[in-house]
Amino acid sequence: MSSSNVAVRLLYVLLGMILLGITHDGVSEADAPYLYVLGTAQDAGFPQAGCYQSHCMRGWNDADKRIFATSLAMIDTSKRKKYLFEATPNFPEQLYMLEQQAPASDGFSLEGIFITHAHMGHYSGLMYLGREVMGSEQVPVYLMPKMAHFIRNNGPWSQLVDLNNIVLMPLADKTSIIFDSFSITPFLVPHRDEFSETVGFLIQGNNKTALFIPDINKWSRWNKDIAEEIKKVDYALIDATFYGQGELPGRDMSKIPHPLVTETMTLLTRLPKVERNKVWFIHMNHTNPLLDTSSDETNFVESQGFNIARTGMRFPL
């Protein structure tokens, strides 16, 4: 690993240690659950298959610059339990990262996987739970109704159900699932829903709350005001698939059904800096310059009071 990447990773670890040491009402958060970032790229990861342009060659030529598809882990230290948000094509590597963070040898067990929708970067990693690989036993997979129907009625996913590799756990819009130290509430968001509905998640701990919306159409198509939703939480990890105009040559970026980062920043510019600091851009396409920690766009976003999620970051709850 290059010295610059080592320095960045160490910075994230130190940031996580500092955050986890914060107290709330006199109670240490060291044992509180926390979110752990396992990937920040769009479904296909970085570099993307078939891309040999200069921005992708950074990743092909240097393994340290490769970035996994967007996934979060929830780690409940006190209860020795761990959970995943999304099962990506990088599931093997991300499961290993989670094992390093919360090892089975220390009593941590994988208690569930939450899926937002039926696009490849969000559910395809479930295949590794099957008989050809892990042969898992009854791993709870939390799904909305259409997503559950898709898994149950389409191979090879249906085999995971038939062989009890996974157990489908029902989710409902705006209905919370209560765990020992936190709760998770799915909520519907507009997106390309060819095979399933799409949700974001509100993740609430005893001390802090996070909003996770990796995929959504333009904010104007949602029945909520993203600025107001940000005010209600401590962290907002939101869709940053594309940065801005000109990112995809020959395409009118305004017609692509994702909120451009530039559009989101303009929409939220009226918020005070303390609110903008809650925003962590995530789910970045291989073309997005925010994947490059040293790009001008990265520096500009951060200068405006926003943040960019990076692998290895922790968010205490």
C-alpha positions as CSV (number, residue, x, y, z in Angstrom):
1,M,0.0,0.0,0.0
2,S,1.4,3.4,-0.9
3,S,2.4,5.9,1.8
4,S,-0.4,8.3,0.9
5,N,-3.0,5.6,1.2
6,V,-1.6,4.4,4.5
7,A,-1.8,7.9,5.8
8,V,-5.4,8.3,4.7
9,R,-6.4,5.0,6.3
10,L,-4.7,5.9,9.5
11,L,-6.5,9.2,9.5
12,Y,-9.8,7.4,9.2
13,V,-8.9,5.0,12.0
14,L,-7.9,7.8,14.3
15,L,-11.1,9.7,13.5
16,G,-13.1,6.7,14.3
17,M,-11.3,6.2,17.6
18,I,-11.9,9.8,18.6
19,L,-15.6,9.7,17.6
20,L,-16.0,6.4,19.5
21,G,-14.6,8.0,22.6
22,I,-17.3,10.7,22.8
23,T,-19.6,10.5,25.8
24,H,-23.4,11.1,25.8
25,D,-25.1,11.9,29.1
26,G,-22.0,10.6,30.9
27,V,-22.1,7.2,29.1
28,S,-19.1,6.1,27.0
29,E,-19.9,5.3,23.4
30,A,-16.9,2.9,23.2
31,D,-19.3,0.0,23.4
32,A,-22.1,1.6,21.3
33,P,-22.9,0.2,17.9
34,Y,-21.3,1.9,14.9
35,L,-21.5,1.9,11.2
36,Y,-18.4,0.8,9.3
37,V,-17.9,1.7,5.6
38,L,-17.0,-1.3,3.5
39,G,-17.2,0.4,0.1
40,T,-18.2,3.7,-1.6
41,A,-18.4,3.1,-5.3
42,Q,-21.4,2.6,-7.6
43,D,-22.6,-1.0,-8.2
44,A,-19.7,-2.0,-10.5
45,G,-17.0,-0.8,-8.2
46,F,-13.8,1.1,-9.2
47,P,-12.3,0.6,-11.7
48,Q,-15.3,-0.7,-13.7
49,A,-15.2,-3.7,-15.9
50,G,-14.4,-2.8,-19.5
51,C,-13.2,0.7,-18.7
52,Y,-9.6,1.4,-19.8
53,Q,-9.8,5.2,-19.8
54,S,-7.2,7.1,-17.8
55,H,-9.4,7.5,-14.7
56,C,-10.0,3.7,-14.5
57,M,-6.3,2.9,-15.3
58,R,-5.4,4.4,-11.9
59,G,-7.2,1.5,-10.4
60,W,-6.0,-1.2,-12.8
61,N,-2.4,-0.1,-12.4
62,D,-2.6,0.3,-8.6
63,A,-4.6,-2.1,-6.4
64,D,-4.5,0.3,-3.6
65,K,-6.7,2.7,-5.6
66,R,-9.5,0.1,-6.2
67,I,-12.8,0.8,-4.4
68,F,-15.5,-1.7,-3.6
69,A,-19.2,-1.2,-4.3
70,T,-21.2,0.7,-1.6
71,S,-21.8,-1.3,1.5
72,L,-22.0,-0.5,5.3
73,A,-21.7,-2.8,8.3
74,M,-23.4,-2.3,11.6
75,I,-21.2,-3.5,14.4
76,D,-22.8,-3.9,17.9
77,T,-19.8,-4.3,20.1
78,S,-21.6,-4.9,23.4
79,K,-23.9,-7.6,22.0
80,R,-21.2,-9.2,19.7
81,K,-23.4,-8.9,16.6
82,K,-22.8,-7.6,13.1
83,Y,-25.0,-6.8,10.2
84,L,-24.6,-5.8,6.6
85,F,-26.3,-3.2,4.4
86,E,-26.2,-4.4,0.8
87,A,-24.7,-7.6,-0.6
88,T,-22.4,-6.4,-3.3
89,P,-20.3,-8.1,-6.0
90,N,-17.4,-7.5,-3.6
91,F,-19.1,-9.5,-0.9
92,P,-16.0,-11.9,-0.3
93,E,-13.6,-9.0,0.3
94,Q,-16.1,-7.0,2.3
95,L,-17.0,-10.0,4.5
96,Y,-13.3,-10.4,5.2
97,M,-13.0,-6.7,6.1
98,L,-15.9,-7.1,8.5
99,E,-14.3,-10.2,10.0
100,Q,-11.2,-8.2,10.7
101,Q,-13.2,-5.5,12.4
102,A,-15.6,-7.8,14.3
103,P,-14.1,-11.4,14.2
104,A,-16.0,-14.5,14.9
105,S,-13.2,-15.6,17.2
106,D,-14.3,-12.7,19.5
107,G,-17.9,-14.0,19.4
108,F,-19.2,-11.7,16.7
109,S,-22.0,-13.4,14.6
110,L,-23.5,-12.2,11.3
111,E,-27.1,-11.5,12.3
112,G,-28.6,-10.1,9.1
113,I,-28.3,-8.4,5.8
114,F,-30.4,-5.5,4.7
115,I,-31.0,-4.9,1.0
116,T,-32.2,-1.7,-0.6
117,H,-33.3,-2.9,-4.1
118,A,-32.7,-5.3,-7.0
119,H,-29.8,-3.7,-8.8
120,M,-26.7,-5.8,-9.2
121,G,-24.5,-3.8,-6.8
122,H,-27.0,-4.2,-3.9
123,Y,-28.0,-7.9,-3.8
124,S,-25.8,-10.0,-6.2
125,G,-23.4,-10.8,-3.4
126,L,-26.0,-13.1,-1.8
127,M,-24.8,-15.8,-4.2
128,Y,-21.7,-16.3,-2.0
129,L,-24.0,-17.6,0.8
130,G,-25.0,-20.6,-1.4
131,R,-23.9,-24.2,-1.6
132,E,-21.2,-23.5,-4.1
133,V,-19.4,-21.2,-1.6
134,M,-20.3,-20.7,2.1
135,G,-23.2,-23.0,2.4
136,S,-24.6,-20.7,5.0
137,E,-27.4,-21.6,7.3
138,Q,-30.5,-19.4,7.7
139,V,-28.8,-16.0,7.4
140,P,-31.6,-13.4,7.9
141,V,-32.0,-11.2,4.8
142,Y,-34.3,-8.2,5.3
143,L,-36.3,-7.3,2.2
144,M,-39.3,-5.3,1.1
145,P,-42.2,-7.3,-0.4
146,K,-41.4,-7.0,-4.1
147,M,-37.7,-7.6,-3.4
148,A,-38.6,-10.7,-1.5
149,H,-40.9,-11.9,-4.3
150,F,-38.0,-11.4,-6.8
151,I,-35.6,-13.5,-4.7
152,R,-38.1,-16.2,-4.0
153,N,-39.2,-16.6,-7.6
154,N,-36.0,-16.3,-9.6
155,G,-33.1,-18.6,-9.8
156,P,-30.4,-18.8,-8.7
157,W,-31.6,-16.8,-5.7
158,S,-34.6,-19.0,-5.1
159,Q,-32.2,-21.9,-4.3
160,L,-30.8,-19.9,-1.4
161,V,-34.3,-19.9,0.1
162,D,-35.0,-23.5,-0.8
163,L,-31.8,-24.8,0.8
164,N,-32.3,-22.5,3.9
165,N,-29.0,-20.7,3.2
166,I,-31.0,-17.5,3.8
167,V,-34.3,-16.7,5.6
168,L,-36.3,-13.9,4.1
169,M,-37.3,-11.3,6.7
170,P,-40.1,-8.9,5.8
171,L,-39.7,-5.2,5.8
172,A,-42.5,-2.6,5.5
173,D,-42.4,1.1,4.6
174,K,-41.8,3.3,7.6
175,T,-42.0,0.3,10.0
176,S,-39.0,0.0,12.3
177,I,-37.2,-3.2,13.1
178,I,-36.0,-3.0,16.7
179,F,-32.7,-4.6,17.8
180,D,-30.9,-4.6,21.1
181,S,-29.1,-1.3,20.8
182,F,-30.5,0.2,17.6
183,S,-33.4,0.2,15.2
184,I,-33.6,0.3,11.4
185,T,-36.5,1.8,9.5
186,P,-36.9,1.4,5.7
187,F,-38.6,4.1,3.7
188,L,-39.5,4.0,0.0
189,V,-37.7,6.3,-2.4
190,P,-38.2,6.8,-6.2
191,H,-35.8,4.9,-8.4
192,R,-35.6,2.6,-11.4
193,D,-37.8,-0.2,-10.0
194,E,-37.7,-2.8,-12.8
195,F,-37.6,-5.8,-10.4
196,S,-38.3,-4.4,-6.9
197,E,-39.1,-1.3,-4.9
198,T,-36.2,0.8,-3.6
199,V,-35.7,2.0,0.0
200,G,-33.4,4.0,2.1
201,F,-32.7,3.2,5.7
202,L,-33.0,5.3,8.9
203,I,-30.5,3.8,11.4
204,Q,-31.0,4.9,14.9
205,G,-28.7,4.2,17.9
206,N,-29.1,5.3,21.5
207,N,-26.9,8.4,20.8
208,K,-26.9,9.2,17.1
209,T,-28.9,8.6,13.9
210,A,-27.9,7.9,10.3
211,L,-29.7,8.3,7.0
212,F,-28.6,5.9,4.2
213,I,-29.8,6.6,0.7
214,P,-27.4,5.1,-1.8
215,D,-29.8,5.3,-4.8
216,I,-32.6,7.7,-5.6
217,N,-34.0,9.7,-8.5
218,K,-33.8,13.5,-8.4
219,W,-34.6,14.9,-5.0
220,S,-37.6,16.8,-6.5
221,R,-39.2,13.4,-7.2
222,W,-39.2,12.4,-3.6
223,N,-42.2,13.3,-1.4
224,K,-39.8,14.6,1.3
225,D,-37.4,17.5,1.6
226,I,-33.9,16.2,1.8
227,A,-32.8,19.3,3.6
228,E,-35.4,18.8,6.3
229,E,-34.5,15.1,6.6
230,I,-30.8,16.0,7.1
231,K,-31.8,18.2,10.0
232,K,-33.3,15.2,11.8
233,V,-30.1,13.1,11.8
234,D,-26.5,13.1,12.7
235,Y,-25.2,11.6,9.5
236,A,-26.6,11.5,6.0
237,L,-24.9,9.1,3.6
238,I,-26.6,10.0,0.3
239,D,-26.5,9.2,-3.4
240,A,-23.5,10.7,-5.2
241,T,-23.5,8.5,-8.3
242,F,-22.5,11.3,-10.6
243,Y,-20.7,14.5,-9.8
244,G,-21.9,17.0,-12.5
245,Q,-22.4,18.0,-16.1
246,G,-19.9,16.7,-18.6
247,E,-19.1,13.6,-16.6
248,L,-20.6,11.3,-19.3
249,P,-19.6,12.7,-22.7
250,G,-22.6,12.9,-25.1
251,R,-25.1,12.6,-22.4
252,D,-27.4,15.3,-20.9
253,M,-26.6,14.7,-17.3
254,S,-29.7,16.6,-16.1
255,K,-31.8,13.8,-17.6
256,I,-30.1,11.0,-15.7
257,P,-32.3,10.0,-12.7
258,H,-29.8,10.6,-10.0
259,P,-29.2,13.8,-8.1
260,L,-25.9,15.2,-9.3
261,V,-23.5,16.1,-6.5
262,T,-23.5,19.7,-7.8
263,E,-27.3,19.8,-7.7
264,T,-27.4,18.4,-4.2
265,M,-24.9,21.0,-3.0
266,T,-26.8,23.8,-4.6
267,L,-30.0,22.5,-3.0
268,L,-28.4,22.3,0.4
269,T,-26.4,25.5,0.2
270,R,-29.0,27.3,2.3
271,L,-28.3,25.0,5.3
272,P,-25.8,26.3,7.9
273,K,-22.4,24.6,7.9
274,V,-23.3,22.5,10.9
275,E,-26.0,20.8,8.9
276,R,-23.9,20.5,5.7
277,N,-21.3,18.7,7.7
278,K,-23.8,15.9,8.3
279,V,-23.7,15.0,4.6
280,W,-21.4,12.2,3.4
281,F,-21.5,11.6,-0.3
282,I,-21.5,7.8,-1.2
283,H,-22.2,5.4,-4.1
284,M,-19.9,7.1,-6.7
285,N,-19.7,6.0,-10.3
286,H,-16.3,5.1,-11.8
287,T,-16.4,8.4,-13.6
288,N,-17.0,10.5,-10.5
289,P,-13.9,12.6,-9.6
290,L,-14.8,12.4,-5.9
291,L,-13.3,8.9,-5.9
292,D,-10.0,10.6,-6.2
293,T,-9.1,12.0,-2.8
294,S,-6.8,14.6,-4.3
295,S,-9.1,15.9,-7.1
296,D,-10.1,19.5,-7.4
297,E,-13.7,18.4,-7.1
298,T,-13.0,16.6,-3.8
299,N,-11.3,19.7,-2.5
300,F,-14.2,21.9,-3.6
301,V,-16.9,19.7,-2.0
302,E,-15.1,19.6,1.3
303,S,-14.5,23.4,1.2
304,Q,-18.3,23.8,1.0
305,G,-18.7,22.0,4.3
306,F,-19.7,18.6,2.8
307,N,-18.0,15.3,3.3
308,I,-17.1,12.3,1.1
309,A,-17.4,8.8,2.6
310,R,-14.3,6.6,2.3
311,T,-13.7,2.9,3.0
312,G,-12.8,2.3,6.7
313,M,-14.7,5.2,8.2
314,R,-16.7,4.7,11.4
315,F,-19.9,6.4,12.4
316,P,-20.8,5.8,16.1
317,L,-24.4,5.5,16.9
